[in-house]
């Protein structure tokens, strides 16, 4: 059963677990479970996603009950009124804080992550802050140890895979990212810590209620493997 963070007559918000698609995609033709379908069956109402999270990403996911509400929520995302806070575990130790400003080319779902080479790159901005670090006595290439960090991210734009691509751009890819990350580190986290998921989580979101205009603060605490890893490393979020 999906964990519901907020529910009224206009919208419903869940804490999406990792490994769950928001809706049917050509990339996962054999997948039979989708957040849209599971939530519809759970609450007995048709739902429309107001935004998306990657399959491997967990956390705050907002749905509307009708198209007008979905459009109003979508407009907030489009005009960058929605505040978003993500948590990620990354390879290496990034700067204490910074802003990644790196334009991104459009990625098309239907062409198996093929980049649209004909369209100019889109503006993309992601703020970040390093929360905690750890150095493990596990060799990394020529180094006798491996470094990792817990990072808080605030994307100001909403490009596909923006956080994952931006962190790769600054050479601090997300652990568990099979597309933009490092397989050696991903495998090590699975073998050493039993953690085989993408370590990216939408922990909080702030928006205006589409009907009343009142602010809504949505929070999804870390769960499962991600939380266990953070606790094992002695990190505070």
Order of alpha helices (4+ residues) and beta strands (2+ residues): beta-beta-alpha-beta-beta-alpha-beta-beta-beta-beta-beta-beta-alpha-alpha-beta-beta-alpha
